[in-house]
Amino acid sequence: MNVYYRFMRIKDSNKKEAIYRATITLLNKIGFSDISMSKIAEEAEVSPSTIYVYFENKDDMMVKVYKNAKEKLSNKMFAGYGNDLPIRSSFELITRNYIRFVLENKEEFLFMEQFNNSPYVNFLDKSDIELLFQPLHDLMANGKKQRVVKNVEDSLLFAHIETPIFELAKRSFRGQFTFTEENIESLVNMSWDAIKG
């Protein structure tokens, strides 16, 4: 009996992940306006009723898919991070992890970009997302305390970290830029120069 239930949980988890993947794939192909639960079910190879086991409705599904993508980003960004590292080393580790995630997860990156510019962003509890990136807020707070990071709002600091990565990633996907080790090193240094105290 125990073995059966463990198998069912794994199977259900796989179905949920298939629905996440199908949603992201379809949204990147056809956009928010043309997507439907039935199209997602077909792409995920599940019955439409299966989707409603995991999601209340389309709005709920979009928000949960976005949160799932953000959780994956957070896990990647803070892999190997610890409070024992110096501020500058921590910044470089997190920034490099961020770049690696974007390059390895193009579909998620493009989906998150679309989501952030869609009406669905209004259904999002932003405090849930903020919690996923609390280590970065803590790092900036420690950097300000040690006077190695500019004493300004975190949003201003993050603009100098995220925006260059986003813009260069989009150019990379269009074949207009290559993330060589030299370019990544330059990007990390330039972002650090922009936020350092």
Salt bridges, closest charged atoms under 4 A:
GLU17 OE2 - LYS72 NZ 2.89
ASP60 OD2 - LYS64 NZ 3.15
GLU92 OE1 - ARG88 NH1 3.22
GLU92 OE2 - ARG96 NE 2.90
GLU104 OE1 - LYS76 NZ 3.54
GLU108 OE2 - ARG21 NH1 2.38
GLU113 OE1 - LYS170 NZ 3.33
ASP128 OD2 - LYS67 NZ 2.91
GLU130 OE1 - HIS137 NE2 2.85
ASP154 OD2 - HIS137 ND1 2.76
ASP154 OD1 - LYS144 NZ 2.82
GLU167 OE2 - LYS170 NZ 3.29
GLU181 OE2 - ARG96 NH2 2.77
GLU185 OE1 - ARG96 NH2 2.69
ASP193 OD1 - LYS196 NZ 3.47
